[in-house]
Amino acid sequence: MKVLIFGAGQLARMMYLAGAPLGIEVSAVDVGSRIVVNPVSKMPLSITLDEAMLDADAISVEFEHIPEDLLEQARKTGKLLPGMEAILTGADRVREKRLLERLAIPNCAHRIVDDVAQLDEVVDALGEKLILKASRDGYDGYGQWRLASRQDLPALKQELAGLDLHTVPLVVEQMSLFDREVSLVGIRSKEGLVKFYPLAENLHHQGQLHVSIAPAPGCSAALTAQAEDIFTRLADGLGYIGVLAVEFFQVGEQLLVNEIAPRVHNSGHWSMQGADTCQFENHLRAICGLPLGDTQAFGASAMVNIIGYDKLNLELLKIGGCHLHWYGKSVRVKRKMGHINLVGENYAKLGRIMLDLADYLPDSHFPHLRAEGQKLQSI
C-alpha cells in the first residue's frame, strides 16, 4: 500500500517509520515547493505530484494549513482522508466554532470579530478578560492576543488596526478559569468503529505544549465518558476517518472544547512507547482500511517536547524507560527539535524518571519537567 502525506515535517516522518513494518510506503509533499520527498531524508523522489496522487492508495495530511487548491485536487481523487471539510475546519477557528455550535458541544463563550470597532461590545458581552485568536494560521501561541483589563483596550485596538480582519477574522473568547488542559486522541475507521487512547494532561509554556502525561491523573470515569462522547459526535458529524485530536479545558467535571486537530497530534506522541499501537500506525491503519490496533496504555507515560534547544547530553539515554525522538532540524527559537518519551509502571515511577531526566536538561528550556516529576511522585 502507498500513502501520500501533504506536509513533510516530523509527523510525516513518524508516519513513514510506523508504516514501514506494515509494508506501507509513505511519501510526503513539501506543500511550498509541491515536490514529493522521502519523509525522513527529505530527498526529492523521482515522481511528480500528479503521479504520486494517482499512485497512492490513500492521501492524508500532517497539518491543517494546506493550500486549498491542493486539497481540492486530492479530494477529486476520492482518496483524501480525513475529508476536506474536516481539514478546513481544523484550519479555521470560525468553521470550528460553527461546527461545535451545530453539534451543541460545549466550548468557551466567544464572539467572531471582523472589525476592531466591535471589541467594545464584545467586552460588554464577555467581560474584560479575553483571549483573541486569529481564525487562521495561528499556532503554538502565535496569532494570539490577551486583554486583561478594559483600560488596555485602546492599545490593543491600535495593535490590531493593521490586520485585515475581514479576510481573517478574530475569534474572541472569554478567558476560562480552567483547572487544567487535557486532550483526547482517538481513531475512527472506514466502518465507523471508534477507539480511544486515554485522556492526556497537557502542560504549556508560552503557548506551546511542553509536557503531556498519559493517562491524565485523576480522571473519573464520567469525565472520560464525556470526552469520548464529544469525540464521537465530532467524528460522526464530520464522517471522519483517521486519527483526530480534541483539546479540552477542564473546569471541575465539565469539559469545554478548546480546539480540534484533524491529524496525528503532539499530545499523542507518548503512544509511540506507551501504548500497544501508536497513533501514527493507527492513522495509517484507518485510512488504508486495515483493522485498528489496540490503544491500551502501558503504565504511565510522559512526552517531553524539546523546543529551541539542541545541546542534549546523550548520557540521558542511560535512564530506563527513556526514548529520544530527534527530528534532525536546525535550531530556532520555539522550534520543536524533537521529543522524549518516558514510560514507567506507575505515576510514582514515571515521576522518578522525569526527575532523573531533569538532571540532564536546563530548567529554562524544560520548565515543567522537575515540578511535574515531583508532583507525580506524590500520587
Buried (B, 14 or more C-beta within 10 A) or exposed (E): BBBBBBBBBBBBBBBBBBBEEEEBBBBBBBBEEEBBBBBBEBEEBEBEBEEBBEEBBBBBBBBBBBEEEBBEBBBEEEBBBBBBBBBBBBBBBBBBBEBBEEBEBBBBBBBBBBEBEBBEEBBEEBEBBBBBBBBBEBBBEEBBBEBEEBEEBEEBEEEBEEBEBEEBBBBBBBBBEBEBBBBBBBBBBEEEEBBBBBBBBBBEBEEBBBBBBBBBBEBEEEBBEBBBEBBBBBBEBBEBBBBBBBBBBBBEEEBBBBBBBBBBBBBBBBBBBBBEBBBBBBBBBBBBBBEBBEBEBEBBBBBBBBBBBEEBEEEBEEBEBBBBBBBEEEEEEEBBBBBBBBBBEEBEBBBBBBBBBBEBBEEEBBBBBBBBBBBBBEE
